[in-house]
Amino acid sequence: MSRYLTPGDILPVGGDSSRLIGRVWSASESGPCVVLIDGQQVRNLNRLSPTVSGLLDKEDLLDALNAVDTFPVLAALDDFLPDASGSPGLAGELLAPSDLQPIKAAGVTFAQSMLERVIEEQVKGDPSKAAAIRARLLPVVGESLRGVQAGSEKAAEIKILLQEMDLWSQYLEVGIGPDAEVFTKAPPMAAVGVGHEIGIHPISNWNNPEPEVVLAVSSRGQIVGATLGNDVNLRDVEGRSALLLGKAKDNNASCAIGPFIRLLDTTFTMTELEQLEVSLRVEGEDGFSVEGISPMKEISRSPSDLVSQTLNRNHQYPDGVMLFLGTMFAPTQDRRGPGTGFTHEIGDRVKISAPELGCLINWVRRTDDILPWTFGARALMENLAGRGLL
């Protein structure tokens, strides 16, 4: 399957008028650059800030970006996109549009995925038992959860009802209870960007993509912008025990973010962000495909609530944070035979998109076949210092 991408494949609809912040590995600069996407051109913002973390903390960022012509052009966007074999472009490659920020994720924030987490818990990671459990739980639990605001009186009433029916779960507790589940998806610098391979751990036989909106949050707790993300998940591993969440979530190349951060401004506000619809399409080399949509309006907790539960007086993030907001998409379509459910196969093309944010496109490979992650925060500091940017 060709891995050739064009700017039109990844840019938002009407992206020329939006404020898009990204990050590239520049061949000419011999290292990473913070960039502004100006139509079909990539402009270097390193003199404004050598890190995305520092850039997003600037209170006058939108005003500073008005002087767009003062930022030098690195190359055309097309020159940072992979060729048919997946090799980097002539000018370099696109990276995940974050660097020093820890990558956090909110779990169980949509009713549909909430039910699937309960099913994982019930079947102990065995996908062959999922259909029967789903058929039993859906009529009872599914409708009860739809449209319920987490932490509300209605949620408390449902908790009592389900406890009486012996159907309560730790996943329902974080899904509709007062406290959100917020976990560390990946350390700073670990995410991959658009066009890269995403990793599935070889021990897993039941896994899926999780298409999500990802917030870019400053150290002050301000939502500065948004992008797309894939919180790759190993359903069989987490299903065996919730204490294996780290092993299910944080692996080599198991986190993809991109293509760019769209800054909040008068053309893209929190109101628009909260009405986004995130689409997913998976296409396999075996001819299999599956797709779905996650409407943000069906989230059980507001983005601002999730941010406040992540960054507050009790826990600070001096470099800001990238926060996945959760997904309602949990594919159940059988792939390897009746009752097996959905799982990835090597070579799958995963496309996560929203017209306002563009498209995040990646290809699936085993984590131990993907090149090891070696360029971390220390390497970034050494590279920037060597280039006279610190």
C-alpha positions as CSV (number, residue, x, y, z in Angstrom):
1,M,0.0,0.0,0.0
2,S,1.5,3.3,-1.1
3,R,2.5,5.7,1.7
4,Y,2.7,8.7,-0.6
5,L,1.0,11.8,0.9
6,T,0.1,15.2,-0.4
7,P,-0.7,18.5,1.5
8,G,-4.3,18.0,0.5
9,D,-4.4,14.7,2.3
10,I,-3.6,16.2,5.7
11,L,-4.5,19.9,5.8
12,P,-7.8,21.1,7.3
13,V,-10.6,22.1,5.0
14,G,-10.0,25.9,4.5
15,G,-6.6,25.5,6.3
16,D,-5.1,28.5,4.5
17,S,-6.9,30.8,6.9
18,S,-6.2,28.8,10.1
19,R,-3.3,29.1,12.5
20,L,-1.5,25.8,12.2
21,I,1.6,25.1,14.4
22,G,3.7,22.1,13.7
23,R,7.1,20.5,14.2
24,V,9.5,19.1,11.5
25,W,12.8,17.5,11.3
26,S,14.6,19.8,8.9
27,A,17.5,18.5,6.8
28,S,18.8,22.0,6.1
29,E,18.7,22.9,9.8
30,S,20.0,19.5,11.0
31,G,17.4,19.1,13.6
32,P,13.8,19.8,14.8
33,C,12.1,23.1,14.1
34,V,8.9,24.6,15.4
35,V,7.0,25.8,12.3
36,L,4.0,27.7,11.1
37,I,2.1,26.2,8.1
38,D,1.5,29.2,5.8
39,G,-0.7,27.8,3.0
40,Q,1.7,25.4,1.2
41,Q,4.8,26.8,2.8
42,V,6.5,25.8,6.1
43,R,7.9,28.8,8.0
44,N,10.6,28.4,10.8
45,L,9.4,29.8,14.2
46,N,12.6,28.8,16.1
47,R,13.6,32.4,16.7
48,L,10.2,32.9,18.4
49,S,10.7,29.8,20.4
50,P,12.8,26.7,19.8
51,T,10.2,24.4,21.4
52,V,6.5,24.0,20.9
53,S,6.1,24.0,24.7
54,G,7.7,27.4,25.0
55,L,5.7,28.7,22.0
56,L,2.3,27.7,23.3
57,D,3.1,29.4,26.7
58,K,3.5,32.9,25.0
59,E,0.5,35.0,26.1
60,D,0.9,37.2,22.9
61,L,1.3,34.3,20.5
62,L,-1.5,35.2,18.1
63,D,-0.2,38.7,17.8
64,A,3.3,37.5,17.3
65,L,2.2,35.3,14.4
66,N,0.6,38.2,12.6
67,A,4.1,39.1,11.4
68,V,4.0,35.9,9.2
69,D,6.4,37.2,6.5
70,T,9.2,37.8,9.0
71,F,9.5,34.0,9.6
72,P,11.8,32.4,7.1
73,V,10.5,29.7,4.8
74,L,12.1,26.3,5.3
75,A,10.6,24.6,2.3
76,A,7.2,23.7,0.7
77,L,5.0,21.4,2.9
78,D,5.1,18.8,0.1
79,D,8.9,18.4,0.6
80,F,8.3,17.2,4.2
81,L,5.9,14.5,3.2
82,P,6.8,10.8,2.7
83,D,7.2,9.2,-0.7
84,A,5.4,6.0,-1.8
85,S,7.8,3.8,0.2
86,G,7.4,5.9,3.3
87,S,10.8,7.5,3.2
88,P,11.2,11.2,4.4
89,G,10.7,14.0,1.9
90,L,13.5,16.1,0.3
91,A,13.4,18.7,3.1
92,G,12.8,16.3,6.1
93,E,9.7,15.0,7.7
94,L,6.8,16.0,9.9
95,L,7.0,15.2,13.6
96,A,4.4,15.2,16.2
97,P,3.5,18.8,17.0
98,S,4.6,18.7,20.6
99,D,7.9,18.2,22.4
100,L,8.5,18.8,26.1
101,Q,4.9,18.4,27.1
102,P,3.9,15.2,28.9
103,I,1.2,13.3,27.0
104,K,-1.8,12.6,29.1
105,A,-5.1,10.9,28.2
106,A,-8.6,10.9,29.7
107,G,-10.3,7.5,29.5
108,V,-13.9,6.3,29.4
109,T,-15.4,9.7,28.4
110,F,-18.0,8.4,25.9
111,A,-20.9,6.1,26.7
112,Q,-20.1,3.7,23.9
113,S,-16.5,3.1,24.7
114,M,-17.5,3.0,28.4
115,L,-19.5,-0.1,27.7
116,E,-16.6,-1.7,25.8
117,R,-14.3,-1.2,28.7
118,V,-16.8,-3.0,30.9
119,I,-16.9,-5.8,28.4
120,E,-13.1,-6.1,28.4
121,E,-13.2,-6.3,32.2
122,Q,-15.9,-9.0,32.1
123,V,-14.2,-11.2,29.4
124,K,-10.7,-10.9,30.9
125,G,-9.1,-10.1,27.6
126,D,-10.7,-12.9,25.6
127,P,-12.3,-11.4,22.5
128,S,-14.3,-14.6,21.7
129,K,-16.5,-14.0,24.7
130,A,-17.2,-10.3,24.0
131,A,-20.3,-10.7,21.7
132,A,-22.2,-12.7,24.4
133,I,-21.4,-10.2,27.2
134,R,-22.2,-7.3,24.9
135,A,-25.6,-8.7,24.1
136,R,-26.4,-9.1,27.8
137,L,-25.1,-5.7,28.9
138,L,-26.2,-3.4,26.1
139,P,-29.9,-3.5,26.8
140,V,-29.4,-2.8,30.5
141,V,-26.3,-0.5,30.6
142,G,-26.1,1.1,27.2
143,E,-29.3,3.2,27.3
144,S,-28.8,4.1,30.9
145,L,-25.4,5.8,30.1
146,R,-26.4,7.7,27.0
147,G,-26.4,11.4,27.5
148,V,-25.6,11.2,31.3
149,Q,-23.3,14.0,32.5
150,A,-20.5,12.7,34.6
151,G,-20.7,13.6,38.3
152,S,-24.4,14.6,38.1
153,E,-27.3,13.5,40.3
154,K,-28.6,11.4,37.5
155,A,-25.2,9.6,37.3
156,A,-25.4,8.9,41.0
157,E,-28.8,7.4,40.6
158,I,-27.6,5.2,37.8
159,K,-24.7,4.0,40.0
160,I,-27.1,2.9,42.7
161,L,-29.3,1.1,40.2
162,L,-26.4,-0.8,38.6
163,Q,-24.9,-1.7,41.9
164,E,-28.2,-3.3,42.9
165,M,-28.1,-5.3,39.6
166,D,-24.4,-6.3,40.4
167,L,-23.3,-4.5,37.1
168,W,-21.2,-1.8,38.6
169,S,-17.6,-1.5,37.3
170,Q,-14.4,0.5,37.9
171,Y,-14.8,1.8,34.3
172,L,-18.3,3.1,35.1
173,E,-16.9,4.8,38.2
174,V,-14.5,6.9,36.2
175,G,-16.9,7.2,33.3
176,I,-19.8,8.8,35.1
177,G,-18.5,9.4,38.7
178,P,-17.1,12.7,39.9
179,D,-13.4,11.9,39.2
180,A,-12.1,11.5,35.6
181,E,-9.6,8.9,34.6
182,V,-6.5,10.7,33.5
183,F,-3.4,8.6,32.8
184,T,0.0,9.1,31.2
185,K,-0.2,7.9,27.6
186,A,3.4,8.6,26.8
187,P,6.4,10.6,28.0
188,P,7.5,13.9,26.3
189,M,8.9,13.4,22.8
190,A,7.6,9.8,22.4
191,A,4.7,10.5,20.0
192,V,5.0,10.0,16.3
193,G,3.6,12.3,13.6
194,V,1.6,12.0,10.4
195,G,3.0,9.6,7.9
196,H,4.9,7.5,10.4
197,E,4.3,3.9,11.6
198,I,2.3,3.2,14.7
199,G,3.1,0.3,16.9
200,I,1.2,-2.7,18.1
201,H,2.9,-4.9,20.8
202,P,3.5,-8.4,19.5
203,I,1.8,-10.0,22.5
204,S,-1.5,-8.5,21.6
205,N,-4.2,-10.3,19.4
206,W,-7.1,-7.9,20.3
207,N,-6.3,-4.2,19.8
208,N,-7.7,-1.1,18.1
209,P,-7.0,2.6,17.3
210,E,-8.6,5.2,19.4
211,P,-9.3,8.4,17.4
212,E,-9.4,11.4,19.6
213,V,-9.2,15.2,19.9
214,V,-6.0,16.2,21.7
215,L,-5.8,19.5,23.5
216,A,-2.7,21.6,23.6
217,V,-2.7,23.1,27.1
218,S,-0.3,25.8,28.4
219,S,1.4,25.7,31.8
220,R,-1.3,28.1,33.0
221,G,-4.0,25.6,32.2
222,Q,-5.2,27.5,29.2
223,I,-6.5,25.5,26.2
224,V,-4.4,27.0,23.4
225,G,-5.3,24.8,20.5
226,A,-6.2,21.3,19.4
227,T,-5.1,18.5,17.1
228,L,-5.9,14.8,16.4
229,G,-4.5,11.8,18.1
230,N,-4.4,8.0,18.0
231,D,-4.3,6.4,21.5
232,V,-3.4,2.9,20.3
233,N,-4.9,0.4,22.7
234,L,-4.3,-3.3,23.5
235,R,-7.7,-4.5,24.5
236,D,-6.7,-8.0,25.5
237,V,-3.9,-6.7,27.8
238,E,-6.0,-4.1,29.6
239,G,-8.8,-6.6,29.8
240,R,-6.7,-9.0,31.8
241,S,-6.2,-6.4,34.5
242,A,-6.7,-2.6,34.7
243,L,-3.3,-2.6,36.4
244,L,-1.8,-3.4,33.0
245,L,-3.0,-0.1,31.6
246,G,0.6,1.1,31.2
247,K,1.6,-2.0,29.2
248,A,-1.6,-1.7,27.1
249,K,-1.0,2.0,26.3
250,D,2.6,3.1,26.4
251,N,4.8,1.2,23.9
252,N,7.1,2.1,21.1
253,A,5.3,4.4,18.6
254,S,1.9,3.6,20.2
255,C,1.0,7.3,20.3
256,A,0.4,9.4,17.2
257,I,-0.4,13.1,17.3
258,G,-0.9,15.5,14.4
259,P,-0.8,16.7,11.8
260,F,-0.7,20.2,13.3
261,I,-2.0,22.1,16.3
262,R,-4.8,24.5,15.2
263,L,-4.7,27.5,17.6
264,L,-7.9,28.8,19.1
265,D,-8.8,32.2,17.7
266,T,-11.9,34.0,16.4
267,T,-12.3,31.5,13.5
268,F,-11.8,28.4,15.7
269,T,-13.3,28.7,19.2
270,M,-14.1,26.4,22.1
271,T,-17.7,26.2,20.7
272,E,-16.4,24.9,17.4
273,L,-14.0,22.5,19.2
274,E,-16.8,21.0,21.3
275,Q,-18.9,20.3,18.2
276,L,-16.1,18.5,16.2
277,E,-16.8,15.1,14.6
278,V,-13.7,12.9,14.5
279,S,-13.8,10.2,11.8
280,L,-11.8,7.0,11.6
281,R,-11.1,4.7,8.6
282,V,-8.9,1.7,8.8
283,E,-7.9,0.0,5.5
284,G,-6.0,-3.3,5.5
285,E,-3.8,-4.9,2.9
286,D,-6.3,-7.9,3.2
287,G,-9.1,-5.7,1.8
288,F,-10.8,-5.3,5.2
289,S,-12.0,-1.8,6.1
290,V,-13.9,-0.3,9.0
291,E,-15.0,3.2,9.8
292,G,-16.8,5.3,12.4
293,I,-17.4,8.7,13.8
294,S,-16.9,10.2,17.3
295,P,-19.0,13.3,17.8
296,M,-17.5,15.5,20.5
297,K,-21.0,16.6,21.6
298,E,-21.5,13.1,23.1
299,I,-18.6,13.4,25.5
300,S,-19.6,12.9,29.2
301,R,-17.2,15.5,30.5
302,S,-16.4,18.9,29.0
303,P,-12.9,19.6,27.7
304,S,-12.5,22.3,30.3
305,D,-13.5,20.0,33.1
306,L,-10.9,17.4,31.9
307,V,-8.2,20.0,31.8
308,S,-9.1,21.3,35.3
309,Q,-8.9,17.7,36.6
310,T,-5.5,17.3,35.0
311,L,-3.7,20.6,35.7
312,N,-4.6,22.4,39.0
313,R,-3.4,23.5,42.4
314,N,-2.6,19.9,43.2
315,H,-0.6,19.0,40.1
316,Q,1.3,21.4,37.8
317,Y,2.8,20.9,34.3
318,P,5.4,23.6,33.9
319,D,6.0,22.6,30.2
320,G,2.3,22.4,29.5
321,V,0.5,19.2,28.5
322,M,-1.0,17.4,25.6
323,L,-4.3,15.9,26.7
324,F,-6.3,13.2,24.8
325,L,-10.0,13.6,25.4
326,G,-11.1,10.0,24.8
327,T,-13.1,8.3,22.1
328,M,-16.5,6.6,21.6
329,F,-15.1,4.4,18.8
330,A,-14.5,0.8,19.8
331,P,-14.8,-1.3,16.6
332,T,-16.5,-4.7,17.1
333,Q,-16.6,-5.9,13.4
334,D,-15.2,-9.4,13.2
335,R,-12.0,-9.7,11.2
336,R,-10.3,-13.0,11.9
337,G,-13.5,-15.0,12.0
338,P,-16.9,-15.1,13.7
339,G,-16.8,-13.8,17.3
340,T,-13.2,-12.5,17.1
341,G,-14.0,-8.8,16.9
342,F,-11.8,-6.2,15.4
343,T,-8.0,-6.2,15.7
344,H,-5.3,-4.6,13.7
345,E,-3.2,-6.4,11.1
346,I,0.3,-5.3,10.1
347,G,0.1,-2.8,7.2
348,D,-3.2,-1.3,8.2
349,R,-3.6,2.3,7.0
350,V,-5.3,4.3,9.8
351,K,-6.8,7.7,8.9
352,I,-8.2,9.9,11.7
353,S,-9.8,13.2,10.5
354,A,-11.9,16.2,11.2
355,P,-12.4,19.0,8.6
356,E,-11.3,21.6,11.1
357,L,-8.1,19.8,12.1
358,G,-7.0,17.9,9.0
359,C,-6.0,14.2,8.8
360,L,-3.7,12.1,10.8
361,I,-2.6,9.1,8.7
362,N,-0.3,6.3,9.9
363,W,0.5,2.7,9.1
364,V,0.5,-0.2,11.6
365,R,3.6,-2.3,12.4
366,R,4.9,-4.3,15.3
367,T,6.5,-2.2,18.0
368,D,9.7,-4.3,17.9
369,D,10.0,-3.9,14.1
370,I,9.8,-0.1,14.3
371,L,13.0,1.8,14.8
372,P,13.6,2.4,18.6
373,W,12.8,5.8,20.0
374,T,16.2,7.5,20.8
375,F,15.7,11.3,20.4
376,G,14.3,12.4,23.8
377,A,14.4,15.6,25.8
378,R,18.1,15.5,26.5
379,A,18.9,14.9,22.8
380,L,16.6,17.9,21.9
381,M,18.4,20.2,24.3
382,E,21.8,19.1,23.0
383,N,20.7,19.6,19.4
384,L,19.2,23.0,20.1
385,A,22.3,24.1,22.0
386,G,24.6,22.9,19.3
387,R,22.6,25.0,16.8
388,G,22.8,28.1,19.0
389,L,19.1,28.2,19.8
390,L,19.4,28.0,23.6
